[in-house]
Amino acid sequence: MAKKKAAGRSRKASKKAAPKRAQQVTTTAEIESVLREQRVFEASEEFKKRAHLSSFTKLKRLRREAEKDPVAFWERQAEALDWFRKWDRAFEWKYPFVRWFIGGQLNASYQCLDRHITTWRRNKAAIVWEGEPGDQRILTYDALYNEVNKFANVLKSLGIKRRDVVAIYMGMVPEAVIAMLACARIGATHNVVFGGFSAEALRERINDSKAKLVITQDAAWRRGNEVRLKDAVDEALKKAPTVKNVIVYRRTGTEINMKMGRDHWWHELMEGASPVCKPERLSSEHPLFILYTSGSTGKPKGVLHTTGGYMTQVTYTTKMVFDLHDDDLYWCTADIGWVTGHSYIVYGPLANGATVLMYEGAPNYPAPDRFWDIVERHRVTIFYTAPTAIRAFMRWGESYPRKHDLSSLRLLGTVGEPINPEAWMWYYTVIGGKRCPIVDTWWQTETGAIMISPLPGATPLKPGSATLPLPGILADVVRSDGTSCKANEGGYLVVKHPWPSMFRTLFGDPKRYKEVYWSKFPPTKDRNGYYFTGDGARKDEDGYFWIMGRIDDVVNVSGHRLGTAEVESALVSHPSVAEAAVVARPDEIKGNALVAFVVLKAGVKETEKLRQELREHVGKEIGPIAKPDEIRFTDALPKTRSGKIMRRLLREIVTSGVIRGDITTLEDKAVIERLRQQLGEES
Ligand code: WTA
């Protein structure tokens, strides 16, 4: 097995202060952990005074109790929702399929809207929106309620019913939220596709989910340019037979093509819509949304979430992890097209009656201080972003945040990748003024809601650690035989008991669901099956979790999880390419950079022009985020005897130039030699 060299992340201070610790960091054959970080930060007394939970002792007690009976713990949290009918049974587990709050009836849009408009929150701002050009809108809960009711009636008028799938391909405008909540209101299942994806990727997601309707906009503003979303929809729909209607929201006013009978303007449909649409009474397991995420084979996975369990956990975690209070102005910078946007812009915050800031555009438009300008002008109190963004802010320099008064901030959060301690300290010092706790939240599209995270008033923080699983979440780090790792031993991150916001299956593919997530640690006579997250991790001597990233062939580029296989299939779809293998190498800014090894078809010349063309081609097939940073032409790829590309070896070549791992399964050893030589020539 590969033994990777220590990546040199260990801090001088910690080496001196605790020489013993270094020895404790053990290596398994599987994953090696090299990060050591000793600093601990506590929330201030002032922060604790207001916090929903302010004592670590209490948190530990709560975790112990919930561990003994997680179902009872989650039942108590479910009581915070407004159910039309209470559940008969809280939990049913038929490996690997789970159901929560069986027999219960509710509606997600009711949680987010109806239950607030009968209280003082009716006139509270739900969404404070800022467009990239600087235009602003504020929607109160009452206004949002009206828009959602009307739009729900619009959907009905186009024949959309319970369980129909509606694709949403939009930028960051309030109408995206309105569209999602309107689907939830009538029991349609939304499939939001990130607006940065290409027409090709959109078409695949529409067809796989059998969407009947697409909601889009003419174009979106991004870094001063128009991203022409409607054009991409037109292209996608050339081969998407299930789609009958398209609703187009006018955002930029650009000229677009409207196809008679199929395409309708949002504003025209809304004009005649009735303002009252009763929320459907939906069963707890009613499908709320499908969200596609990259898998390690070419085809994206349709992660399916249902209503009762999902709403329970997003509501609880938003309140506790972000220590949300009614006077907060909460800003999550994620895009609505990712799960973070679903759970922590829309469902969690609105279910809690929060005021959510939503920003349309790029963080560096018109200048690299745009985010800090927004924080200052709107007096944002809670700010949740990704490590890749933090690393970009660091590169742009302190002068940009320093120009602004950021004293309104009281809590910071991160999600999406491991945050390195240096970035954590920068975030803590420069953005948080050493005043704001940082919640490093570990979770996934599949988990639906936050799983491992500090509770900011209670948990002492260690830079780079997501700290402890939340109460009711039974996470662990195990070896391949399923036994728990020792302190500081690297292993597989698993969850041992199903949780409410767990995805229920992969849409249309329960077999793959079982294979990908539940076959690595199947049930045995002494234990239940474990959910395998795909991440490597270690627990330190305090039980704190340190996430080490993906261990399969999915890579995280700028916070986006990409399947290298998808990039490979895009490359291979180019007429000049015979074969391709894509691996990641660590990159200071993006987290990972993609390196593509490309074998050209016989007779095709290796030119700079072709390199560019291939990058553009991937951009068109998948989206700009997937463009390889580097393309290396080669005459063969290292493969196993059964024909599987050994990406592990390529990864070692691009990260260290040296291969230490086992190459006994390699078919043609000369290939590696040639790749290595080629590397020498290039560098
Ligand atoms: C990674 C995003 C370290 C991890 C919500 C996970 C993290 C994948 C963290 C899920 C974190 C997410 N620390 N790694 N705090 N949060 N990850 O599905 O590898 O886009 O498996 O969901 O991101 O990415 P996804």
Residues whose N, C-alpha, C, O or C-beta is under 5 A from the ligand:
A	BS01	WTA	T414 V415 G416 E417 P418 I419 D440 T441 W442 W443 Q444 T445 A466 T533 D535 I547 G549 R550 G559 R561
